[in-house]
Amino acid sequence: MVPLMISNMAAGNISIQLGLRGKCTDVVTACASGTHSIGDAFRAIQYGDAEVMLAGGTEGCICPTGSCRIYSTDSTYQNRRST
């Protein structure tokens, strides 16, 4: 359940699916997240902290609960639905 409720849920779920072990972090810098993640992975290899890294980025809500929550707190959305 934890990988579904934290900012690195995409990274956590991919790690679980692929059976990956080791460092699992996320970078939250909007459209630059993927680039920063690749840079972090490069540094980990460069400094000898890892031999292989999987890095990438995603943006946007990747679970339906997040979308529903955003809409449920928006009163203008509720008003548009009722008209």
C-alpha positions in Angstrom: 0.0 0.0 0.0 2.8 2.4 0.7 4.0 2.7 -2.9 0.5 4.0 -3.8 0.6 7.0 -1.4 4.0 8.6 -1.7 5.7 10.8 -4.2 8.0 8.0 -5.4 5.1 5.6 -6.1 6.1 5.2 -9.7 9.7 4.3 -8.8 8.5 2.0 -6.0 6.1 0.1 -8.2 8.6 -0.3 -11.0 11.2 -1.6 -8.4 8.7 -4.1 -7.0 7.6 -5.3 -10.5 11.2 -5.7 -11.7 12.6 -7.1 -8.4 15.1 -4.3 -8.2 17.1 -3.7 -5.0 19.0 -0.7 -3.8 18.5 3.0 -3.9 15.0 4.1 -4.8 14.4 7.8 -4.8 12.4 10.4 -6.7 13.1 13.9 -7.8 10.2 16.3 -7.8 11.2 19.2 -10.1 8.2 19.3 -12.6 9.2 18.9 -16.2 12.9 18.5 -15.3 12.4 15.5 -13.0 13.6 13.0 -15.6 16.7 14.9 -16.4 17.6 15.3 -12.7 17.0 11.6 -12.1 19.4 10.7 -14.9 21.9 13.1 -13.5 21.6 11.5 -10.0 22.0 8.0 -11.5 25.1 9.2 -13.4 26.6 10.6 -10.2 25.9 7.4 -8.3 27.8 5.4 -10.9 30.5 8.0 -11.2 31.1 8.0 -7.5 31.1 4.2 -7.2 27.9 4.0 -5.3 26.3 1.8 -7.9 27.3 -0.3 -10.9 23.9 -0.1 -12.7 21.1 2.4 -12.3 17.6 2.6 -13.8 16.5 6.2 -14.2 13.7 8.1 -15.8 10.8 10.5 -15.2 7.1 10.8 -15.1 4.8 13.7 -14.6 1.2 13.9 -13.6 -1.1 11.9 -11.4 -0.7 8.2 -12.0 -3.5 7.0 -9.8 -7.2 7.6 -10.0 -7.4 8.5 -6.3 -5.3 11.6 -6.8 -7.4 12.9 -9.7 -10.7 12.3 -7.8 -9.2 14.1 -4.8 -8.3 17.2 -6.8 -11.8 17.4 -8.4 -13.6 16.8 -5.1 -12.0 19.8 -3.5 -12.7 22.1 -6.5 -16.1 23.8 -5.9 -16.2 25.1 -9.5 -16.0 21.6 -10.8 -18.9 20.5 -8.6 -21.0 23.5 -9.9 -20.3 22.6 -13.5 -21.4 19.0 -13.0 -24.8 20.0 -11.6 -25.7 22.4 -14.4 
